Amino acid sequence: MSEEVFYSLRSAHPAIRFFFGNFARIRNTVIGAALTFFVVIPGCYNHATINTLTTEVTRVENVGGDETAHYRVYTPKGQFVNRDSMWHLHFNSSDLTEKLDRAAKHDLEVEIKYYGIRFPLVSAYPNIVDVEFVEYDSLQDVEDELD
């Protein structure tokens, strides 16, 4: 800061001195509050809330390599992923994929419980937590009747 500006601030009104003396702190506080309000809170809400959708499954495919493998699920109402999640204590993605695959082969309607939103900028998809058949009680009932 040059001497001229320094001396002019010293003789300025106290409110002007406060604003320009703390400008970086005020700016950083406003940016932090905006990020919290528009990014962090909606992100936590979307990952903490379980939603339910009734639809048919059109296709299920394995995506990724050995370390990052997950299953992508295609429905008429959107795309989902099925991957294990510590956040929701969901460790049965292979079992759910078997149900989803069976539903896709036989054009069955399923009720999907999922969390998250589709965010194309970072290739994020809602994650499936649970799948239930609408017309059948279990996978065994589906196999008995359709096979």
Backbone as JSON Lines, residues from 0, in Angstrom:
{"i":0,"aa":"M","n":[0.85,-1.16,0.0],"ca":[0.0,0.0,0.0],"c":[0.9,1.23,0.0]}
{"i":1,"aa":"S","n":[0.63,2.16,-0.89],"ca":[1.48,3.35,-0.97],"c":[1.22,4.26,0.23]}
{"i":2,"aa":"E","n":[2.16,5.18,0.46],"ca":[2.04,6.08,1.61],"c":[0.85,7.0,1.47]}
{"i":3,"aa":"E","n":[0.55,7.42,0.22],"ca":[-0.58,8.34,0.02],"c":[-1.89,7.68,0.44]}
{"i":4,"aa":"V","n":[-2.08,6.45,-0.02],"ca":[-3.32,5.74,0.33],"c":[-3.37,5.49,1.82]}
{"i":5,"aa":"F","n":[-2.24,5.13,2.41],"ca":[-2.2,4.86,3.84],"c":[-2.61,6.09,4.64]}
{"i":6,"aa":"Y","n":[-2.04,7.23,4.31],"ca":[-2.36,8.46,5.04],"c":[-3.78,8.93,4.76]}
{"i":7,"aa":"S","n":[-4.29,8.71,3.53],"ca":[-5.65,9.11,3.25],"c":[-6.64,8.22,4.02]}
{"i":8,"aa":"L","n":[-6.35,6.94,4.19],"ca":[-7.21,6.07,4.99],"c":[-7.18,6.45,6.46]}
{"i":9,"aa":"R","n":[-6.01,6.89,6.94],"ca":[-5.88,7.27,8.34],"c":[-6.75,8.47,8.69]}
{"i":10,"aa":"S","n":[-6.91,9.34,7.71],"ca":[-7.69,10.54,7.99],"c":[-9.16,10.39,7.56]}
{"i":11,"aa":"A","n":[-9.52,9.22,7.0],"ca":[-10.89,9.01,6.52],"c":[-11.82,8.72,7.69]}
{"i":12,"aa":"H","n":[-13.11,8.65,7.36],"ca":[-14.15,8.34,8.33],"c":[-13.89,6.94,8.9]}
{"i":13,"aa":"P","n":[-14.2,6.7,10.17],"ca":[-13.93,5.38,10.78],"c":[-14.62,4.21,10.06]}
{"i":14,"aa":"A","n":[-15.81,4.42,9.51],"ca":[-16.49,3.33,8.8],"c":[-15.74,2.95,7.53]}
{"i":15,"aa":"I","n":[-15.21,3.94,6.83],"ca":[-14.43,3.67,5.61],"c":[-13.14,2.97,5.98]}
{"i":16,"aa":"R","n":[-12.49,3.42,7.06],"ca":[-11.27,2.74,7.49],"c":[-11.54,1.29,7.88]}
{"i":17,"aa":"F","n":[-12.67,1.04,8.56],"ca":[-13.02,-0.32,8.96],"c":[-13.25,-1.2,7.73]}
{"i":18,"aa":"F","n":[-14.01,-0.69,6.76],"ca":[-14.34,-1.49,5.57],"c":[-13.08,-1.82,4.77]}
{"i":19,"aa":"F","n":[-12.27,-0.81,4.45],"ca":[-11.08,-1.06,3.62],"c":[-9.99,-1.77,4.4]}
{"i":20,"aa":"G","n":[-9.95,-1.58,5.7],"ca":[-8.94,-2.27,6.51],"c":[-9.27,-3.75,6.68]}
{"i":21,"aa":"N","n":[-10.54,-4.11,6.6],"ca":[-10.96,-5.51,6.79],"c":[-11.61,-6.08,5.53]}
{"i":22,"aa":"F","n":[-11.33,-5.52,4.39],"ca":[-11.98,-5.94,3.16],"c":[-11.76,-7.42,2.86]}
{"i":23,"aa":"A","n":[-10.54,-7.92,3.0],"ca":[-10.26,-9.32,2.7],"c":[-11.02,-10.24,3.64]}
{"i":24,"aa":"R","n":[-11.11,-9.88,4.92],"ca":[-11.82,-10.7,5.88],"c":[-13.32,-10.72,5.57]}
{"i":25,"aa":"I","n":[-13.89,-9.58,5.23],"ca":[-15.31,-9.5,4.89],"c":[-15.59,-10.29,3.62]}
{"i":26,"aa":"R","n":[-14.75,-10.13,2.6],"ca":[-14.92,-10.86,1.34],"c":[-14.87,-12.36,1.58]}
{"i":27,"aa":"N","n":[-13.89,-12.82,2.33],"ca":[-13.75,-14.26,2.59],"c":[-14.94,-14.8,3.39]}
{"i":28,"aa":"T","n":[-15.47,-14.01,4.3],"ca":[-16.64,-14.43,5.07],"c":[-17.87,-14.57,4.18]}
{"i":29,"aa":"V","n":[-18.06,-13.6,3.27],"ca":[-19.2,-13.66,2.36],"c":[-19.08,-14.84,1.41]}
{"i":30,"aa":"I","n":[-17.88,-15.09,0.87],"ca":[-17.68,-16.23,-0.04],"c":[-17.89,-17.54,0.71]}
{"i":31,"aa":"G","n":[-17.4,-17.65,1.92],"ca":[-17.59,-18.87,2.71],"c":[-19.04,-19.13,3.04]}
{"i":32,"aa":"A","n":[-19.77,-18.07,3.38],"ca":[-21.19,-18.23,3.68],"c":[-21.97,-18.64,2.43]}
{"i":33,"aa":"A","n":[-21.63,-18.05,1.28],"ca":[-22.32,-18.41,0.03],"c":[-22.04,-19.85,-0.35]}
{"i":34,"aa":"L","n":[-20.79,-20.3,-0.24],"ca":[-20.46,-21.69,-0.57],"c":[-21.18,-22.65,0.37]}
{"i":35,"aa":"T","n":[-21.23,-22.32,1.64],"ca":[-21.93,-23.18,2.59],"c":[-23.41,-23.26,2.26]}
{"i":36,"aa":"F","n":[-24.02,-22.13,1.96],"ca":[-25.45,-22.09,1.71],"c":[-25.83,-22.76,0.39]}
{"i":37,"aa":"F","n":[-25.04,-22.55,-0.66],"ca":[-25.43,-23.03,-2.0],"c":[-24.79,-24.35,-2.4]}
{"i":38,"aa":"V","n":[-23.73,-24.81,-1.72],"ca":[-23.05,-26.04,-2.13],"c":[-23.06,-27.09,-1.03]}
{"i":39,"aa":"V","n":[-22.58,-26.76,0.13],"ca":[-22.39,-27.75,1.2],"c":[-23.73,-28.25,1.74]}
{"i":40,"aa":"I","n":[-24.63,-27.34,2.08],"ca":[-25.92,-27.75,2.66],"c":[-26.75,-28.58,1.66]}
{"i":41,"aa":"P","n":[-26.92,-28.14,0.39],"ca":[-27.66,-29.0,-0.55],"c":[-26.98,-30.34,-0.8]}
{"i":42,"aa":"G","n":[-25.65,-30.36,-0.85],"ca":[-24.94,-31.62,-1.05],"c":[-25.16,-32.59,0.09]}
{"i":43,"aa":"C","n":[-25.09,-32.11,1.31],"ca":[-25.34,-32.97,2.47],"c":[-26.79,-33.45,2.49]}
{"i":44,"aa":"Y","n":[-27.71,-32.56,2.15],"ca":[-29.12,-32.94,2.13],"c":[-29.37,-34.05,1.11]}
{"i":45,"aa":"N","n":[-28.81,-33.92,-0.09],"ca":[-29.03,-34.91,-1.14],"c":[-28.4,-36.26,-0.8]}
{"i":46,"aa":"H","n":[-27.3,-36.26,-0.07],"ca":[-26.67,-37.53,0.28],"c":[-27.23,-38.12,1.57]}
{"i":47,"aa":"A","n":[-27.98,-37.35,2.32],"ca":[-28.53,-37.86,3.57],"c":[-30.0,-38.24,3.45]}
{"i":48,"aa":"T","n":[-30.62,-37.93,2.32],"ca":[-32.04,-38.19,2.14],"c":[-32.25,-39.35,1.18]}
{"i":49,"aa":"I","n":[-33.04,-40.33,1.6],"ca":[-33.36,-41.48,0.75],"c":[-34.64,-41.18,-0.01]}
{"i":50,"aa":"N","n":[-34.61,-41.34,-1.33],"ca":[-35.78,-41.14,-2.18],"c":[-36.24,-42.48,-2.74]}
{"i":51,"aa":"T","n":[-37.51,-42.57,-3.12],"ca":[-38.07,-43.8,-3.67],"c":[-38.66,-43.52,-5.04]}
{"i":52,"aa":"L","n":[-38.42,-44.46,-5.97],"ca":[-38.91,-44.32,-7.34],"c":[-39.39,-45.68,-7.82]}
{"i":53,"aa":"T","n":[-40.56,-45.75,-8.43],"ca":[-41.06,-46.98,-9.02],"c":[-40.91,-46.89,-10.53]}
{"i":54,"aa":"T","n":[-40.19,-47.84,-11.11],"ca":[-39.89,-47.8,-12.54],"c":[-39.53,-49.2,-13.04]}
{"i":55,"aa":"E","n":[-39.31,-49.3,-14.34],"ca":[-38.78,-50.53,-14.94],"c":[-37.3,-50.33,-15.23]}
{"i":56,"aa":"V","n":[-36.55,-51.39,-15.15],"ca":[-35.12,-51.35,-15.46],"c":[-34.94,-51.79,-16.91]}
{"i":57,"aa":"T","n":[-34.24,-50.98,-17.7],"ca":[-34.02,-51.34,-19.09],"c":[-32.7,-52.05,-19.31]}
{"i":58,"aa":"R","n":[-31.66,-51.68,-18.54],"ca":[-30.35,-52.29,-18.75],"c":[-29.48,-52.09,-17.51]}
{"i":59,"aa":"V","n":[-28.62,-53.06,-17.24],"ca":[-27.64,-52.99,-16.16],"c":[-26.29,-53.35,-16.75]}
{"i":60,"aa":"E","n":[-25.27,-52.53,-16.47],"ca":[-23.93,-52.86,-16.99],"c":[-22.87,-52.6,-15.94]}
{"i":61,"aa":"N","n":[-21.78,-53.36,-16.03],"ca":[-20.64,-53.21,-15.14],"c":[-19.72,-52.15,-15.71]}
{"i":62,"aa":"V","n":[-19.37,-51.16,-14.9],"ca":[-18.54,-50.05,-15.36],"c":[-17.31,-49.96,-14.48]}
{"i":63,"aa":"G","n":[-16.17,-49.67,-15.05],"ca":[-14.95,-49.47,-14.27],"c":[-14.1,-50.72,-14.21]}
{"i":64,"aa":"G","n":[-12.94,-50.56,-13.6],"ca":[-12.0,-51.67,-13.47],"c":[-12.23,-52.43,-12.19]}
{"i":65,"aa":"D","n":[-11.17,-53.14,-11.76],"ca":[-11.28,-53.97,-10.56],"c":[-11.45,-53.12,-9.29]}
{"i":66,"aa":"E","n":[-10.66,-52.06,-9.16],"ca":[-10.68,-51.24,-7.95],"c":[-11.93,-50.35,-7.86]}
{"i":67,"aa":"T","n":[-12.36,-49.79,-8.99],"ca":[-13.46,-48.82,-8.97],"c":[-14.71,-49.37,-9.63]}
{"i":68,"aa":"A","n":[-14.89,-50.66,-9.63],"ca":[-16.03,-51.27,-10.31],"c":[-17.34,-50.88,-9.63]}
{"i":69,"aa":"H","n":[-18.3,-50.57,-10.45],"ca":[-19.66,-50.34,-9.97],"c":[-20.6,-50.68,-11.12]}
{"i":70,"aa":"Y","n":[-21.87,-50.68,-10.83],"ca":[-22.86,-51.06,-11.83],"c":[-23.7,-49.83,-12.19]}
{"i":71,"aa":"R","n":[-23.88,-49.59,-13.47],"ca":[-24.74,-48.51,-13.92],"c":[-26.08,-49.1,-14.31]}
{"i":72,"aa":"V","n":[-27.15,-48.48,-13.84],"ca":[-28.51,-48.98,-14.05],"c":[-29.27,-47.94,-14.87]}
{"i":73,"aa":"Y","n":[-29.87,-48.39,-15.97],"ca":[-30.61,-47.51,-16.86],"c":[-32.1,-47.78,-16.71]}
{"i":74,"aa":"T","n":[-32.88,-46.72,-16.52],"ca":[-34.33,-46.83,-16.43],"c":[-34.94,-45.73,-17.3]}
{"i":75,"aa":"P","n":[-36.22,-45.82,-17.61],"ca":[-36.86,-44.73,-18.36],"c":[-36.89,-43.41,-17.57]}
{"i":76,"aa":"K","n":[-36.72,-43.48,-16.26],"ca":[-36.77,-42.27,-15.44],"c":[-35.41,-41.75,-15.03]}
{"i":77,"aa":"G","n":[-34.34,-42.29,-15.6],"ca":[-33.0,-41.78,-15.3],"c":[-31.98,-42.88,-15.14]}
{"i":78,"aa":"Q","n":[-30.72,-42.47,-14.96],"ca":[-29.62,-43.39,-14.75],"c":[-29.21,-43.36,-13.29]}
{"i":79,"aa":"F","n":[-28.78,-44.53,-12.8],"ca":[-28.35,-44.68,-11.42],"c":[-27.07,-45.49,-11.4]}
{"i":80,"aa":"V","n":[-26.35,-45.45,-10.28],"ca":[-25.25,-46.37,-10.06],"c":[-25.6,-47.25,-8.87]}
{"i":81,"aa":"N","n":[-24.98,-48.39,-8.82],"ca":[-25.13,-49.3,-7.7],"c":[-23.72,-49.62,-7.22]}
{"i":82,"aa":"R","n":[-23.32,-48.93,-6.16],"ca":[-21.99,-49.15,-5.61],"c":[-22.08,-49.18,-4.1]}
{"i":83,"aa":"D","n":[-21.18,-49.92,-3.48],"ca":[-21.17,-50.0,-2.01],"c":[-20.91,-48.62,-1.42]}
{"i":84,"aa":"S","n":[-21.51,-48.38,-0.26],"ca":[-21.4,-47.07,0.36],"c":[-21.28,-47.2,1.87]}
{"i":85,"aa":"M","n":[-20.2,-46.7,2.43],"ca":[-20.03,-46.7,3.88],"c":[-21.01,-45.73,4.52]}
{"i":86,"aa":"W","n":[-21.32,-44.64,3.84],"ca":[-22.2,-43.6,4.39],"c":[-23.56,-44.17,4.78]}
{"i":87,"aa":"H","n":[-24.11,-45.06,3.93],"ca":[-25.43,-45.64,4.2],"c":[-25.35,-47.1,4.63]}
{"i":88,"aa":"L","n":[-24.16,-47.57,4.97],"ca":[-23.94,-48.96,5.37],"c":[-24.53,-49.92,4.34]}
{"i":89,"aa":"H","n":[-24.2,-49.67,3.09],"ca":[-24.72,-50.45,1.95],"c":[-23.55,-51.23,1.36]}
{"i":90,"aa":"F","n":[-23.54,-52.55,1.59],"ca":[-22.44,-53.39,1.13],"c":[-22.91,-54.56,0.29]}
{"i":91,"aa":"N","n":[-24.12,-54.5,-0.28],"ca":[-24.66,-55.62,-1.04],"c":[-24.96,-55.25,-2.49]}
{"i":92,"aa":"S","n":[-24.07,-54.49,-3.11],"ca":[-24.35,-54.02,-4.47],"c":[-24.44,-55.19,-5.46]}
{"i":93,"aa":"S","n":[-23.7,-56.26,-5.25],"ca":[-23.78,-57.41,-6.16],"c":[-25.14,-58.1,-6.07]}
{"i":94,"aa":"D","n":[-25.66,-58.21,-4.86],"ca":[-26.99,-58.82,-4.69],"c":[-28.09,-57.97,-5.33]}
{"i":95,"aa":"L","n":[-27.99,-56.66,-5.15],"ca":[-28.98,-55.78,-5.77],"c":[-28.86,-55.8,-7.29]}
{"i":96,"aa":"T","n":[-27.64,-55.95,-7.78],"ca":[-27.46,-56.02,-9.23],"c":[-28.12,-57.26,-9.81]}
{"i":97,"aa":"E","n":[-28.08,-58.36,-9.07],"ca":[-28.77,-59.58,-9.52],"c":[-30.27,-59.34,-9.63]}
{"i":98,"aa":"K","n":[-30.85,-58.66,-8.63],"ca":[-32.28,-58.33,-8.69],"c":[-32.58,-57.41,-9.88]}
{"i":99,"aa":"L","n":[-31.75,-56.39,-10.06],"ca":[-31.96,-55.45,-11.15],"c":[-31.81,-56.11,-12.51]}
{"i":100,"aa":"D","n":[-30.85,-57.02,-12.62],"ca":[-30.64,-57.75,-13.87],"c":[-31.85,-58.62,-14.2]}
{"i":101,"aa":"R","n":[-32.4,-59.29,-13.19],"ca":[-33.58,-60.12,-13.37],"c":[-34.78,-59.27,-13.79]}
{"i":102,"aa":"A","n":[-34.91,-58.1,-13.17],"ca":[-36.01,-57.18,-13.52],"c":[-35.86,-56.68,-14.95]}
{"i":103,"aa":"A","n":[-34.64,-56.44,-15.39],"ca":[-34.42,-55.97,-16.77],"c":[-34.73,-57.06,-17.78]}
{"i":104,"aa":"K","n":[-34.37,-58.31,-17.47],"ca":[-34.62,-59.41,-18.4],"c":[-36.1,-59.7,-18.58]}
{"i":105,"aa":"H","n":[-36.88,-59.53,-17.52],"ca":[-38.3,-59.9,-17.56],"c":[-39.25,-58.7,-17.58]}
{"i":106,"aa":"D","n":[-38.71,-57.49,-17.77],"ca":[-39.52,-56.26,-17.81],"c":[-40.41,-56.11,-16.59]}
{"i":107,"aa":"L","n":[-39.83,-56.3,-15.42],"ca":[-40.58,-56.18,-14.17],"c":[-40.46,-54.77,-13.6]}
{"i":108,"aa":"E","n":[-41.48,-54.34,-12.9],"ca":[-41.47,-53.05,-12.25],"c":[-40.84,-53.21,-10.86]}
{"i":109,"aa":"V","n":[-39.94,-52.29,-10.52],"ca":[-39.26,-52.34,-9.23],"c":[-39.39,-51.0,-8.53]}
{"i":110,"aa":"E","n":[-39.25,-51.05,-7.22],"ca":[-39.2,-49.84,-6.4],"c":[-37.75,-49.64,-5.99]}
{"i":111,"aa":"I","n":[-37.16,-48.54,-6.43],"ca":[-35.74,-48.26,-6.17],"c":[-35.64,-47.2,-5.08]}
{"i":112,"aa":"K","n":[-34.84,-47.5,-4.06],"ca":[-34.52,-46.5,-3.05],"c":[-33.1,-46.02,-3.32]}
{"i":113,"aa":"Y","n":[-32.94,-44.7,-3.41],"ca":[-31.65,-44.15,-3.79],"c":[-31.4,-42.84,-3.05]}
{"i":114,"aa":"Y","n":[-30.14,-42.39,-3.1],"ca":[-29.8,-41.07,-2.58],"c":[-28.91,-40.38,-3.6]}
{"i":115,"aa":"G","n":[-28.85,-39.06,-3.51],"ca":[-28.01,-38.29,-4.41],"c":[-28.8,-37.76,-5.61]}
{"i":116,"aa":"I","n":[-28.1,-37.01,-6.44],"ca":[-28.69,-36.42,-7.64],"c":[-27.76,-36.65,-8.82]}
{"i":117,"aa":"R","n":[-28.29,-36.51,-10.01],"ca":[-27.48,-36.59,-11.23],"c":[-26.8,-35.24,-11.4]}
{"i":118,"aa":"F","n":[-25.47,-35.25,-11.44],"ca":[-24.68,-34.03,-11.59],"c":[-23.69,-34.27,-12.73]}
{"i":119,"aa":"P","n":[-24.05,-33.88,-13.97],"ca":[-23.24,-34.22,-15.14],"c":[-21.84,-33.61,-15.14]}
{"i":120,"aa":"L","n":[-21.65,-32.47,-14.48],"ca":[-20.35,-31.8,-14.5],"c":[-19.24,-32.7,-13.96]}
{"i":121,"aa":"V","n":[-19.54,-33.5,-12.96],"ca":[-18.55,-34.4,-12.38],"c":[-18.92,-35.87,-12.58]}
{"i":122,"aa":"S","n":[-19.85,-36.15,-13.48],"ca":[-20.32,-37.52,-13.78],"c":[-20.81,-38.24,-12.54]}
{"i":123,"aa":"A","n":[-21.61,-37.56,-11.74],"ca":[-22.17,-38.17,-10.53],"c":[-23.59,-38.64,-10.82]}
{"i":124,"aa":"Y","n":[-23.91,-39.81,-10.3],"ca":[-25.22,-40.41,-10.47],"c":[-25.8,-40.73,-9.1]}
{"i":125,"aa":"P","n":[-27.12,-40.78,-8.97],"ca":[-27.72,-41.23,-7.71],"c":[-27.34,-42.69,-7.45]}
{"i":126,"aa":"N","n":[-27.08,-43.03,-6.2],"ca":[-26.66,-44.38,-5.83],"c":[-27.85,-45.16,-5.27]}
{"i":127,"aa":"I","n":[-28.04,-46.37,-5.79],"ca":[-29.14,-47.23,-5.34],"c":[-28.77,-47.89,-4.02]}
{"i":128,"aa":"V","n":[-29.69,-47.84,-3.06],"ca":[-29.47,-48.44,-1.75],"c":[-30.26,-49.72,-1.58]}
{"i":129,"aa":"D","n":[-31.48,-49.76,-2.15],"ca":[-32.33,-50.94,-2.0],"c":[-33.25,-51.07,-3.2]}
{"i":130,"aa":"V","n":[-33.6,-52.31,-3.53],"ca":[-34.5,-52.61,-4.64],"c":[-35.53,-53.62,-4.16]}
{"i":131,"aa":"E","n":[-36.8,-53.36,-4.45],"ca":[-37.88,-54.29,-4.13],"c":[-38.73,-54.48,-5.38]}
{"i":132,"aa":"F","n":[-39.16,-55.72,-5.61],"ca":[-40.08,-55.98,-6.72],"c":[-41.47,-55.48,-6.33]}
{"i":133,"aa":"V","n":[-42.17,-54.89,-7.28],"ca":[-43.5,-54.37,-6.99],"c":[-44.52,-55.49,-6.9]}
{"i":134,"aa":"E","n":[-44.45,-56.46,-7.81],"ca":[-45.45,-57.53,-7.87],"c":[-45.05,-58.79,-7.11]}
{"i":135,"aa":"Y","n":[-43.78,-58.92,-6.76],"ca":[-43.29,-60.15,-6.12],"c":[-42.63,-59.82,-4.79]}
{"i":136,"aa":"D","n":[-42.59,-60.82,-3.9],"ca":[-42.0,-60.6,-2.59],"c":[-40.49,-60.79,-2.56]}
{"i":137,"aa":"S","n":[-39.98,-61.68,-3.4],"ca":[-38.55,-61.96,-3.37],"c":[-38.06,-62.38,-4.75]}
{"i":138,"aa":"L","n":[-36.75,-62.47,-4.87],"ca":[-36.14,-62.93,-6.11],"c":[-36.5,-64.38,-6.39]}
{"i":139,"aa":"Q","n":[-36.67,-65.18,-5.34],"ca":[-37.06,-66.58,-5.53],"c":[-38.46,-66.68,-6.13]}
{"i":140,"aa":"D","n":[-39.39,-65.81,-5.74],"ca":[-40.72,-65.82,-6.34],"c":[-40.67,-65.48,-7.83]}
{"i":141,"aa":"V","n":[-39.78,-64.58,-8.19],"ca":[-39.63,-64.21,-9.6],"c":[-39.11,-65.4,-10.37]}
{"i":142,"aa":"E","n":[-38.08,-66.08,-9.84],"ca":[-37.51,-67.23,-10.53],"c":[-38.52,-68.36,-10.67]}
{"i":143,"aa":"D","n":[-39.31,-68.6,-9.61],"ca":[-40.29,-69.68,-9.65],"c":[-41.36,-69.43,-10.71]}
{"i":144,"aa":"E","n":[-41.81,-68.2,-10.81],"ca":[-42.91,-67.93,-11.72],"c":[-42.45,-67.72,-13.17]}
{"i":145,"aa":"L","n":[-41.31,-67.11,-13.39],"ca":[-40.91,-66.74,-14.74],"c":[-39.98,-67.75,-15.42]}
{"i":146,"aa":"D","n":[-39.27,-68.53,-14.66],"ca":[-38.32,-69.48,-15.28],"c":[-38.95,-70.82,-15.55]}
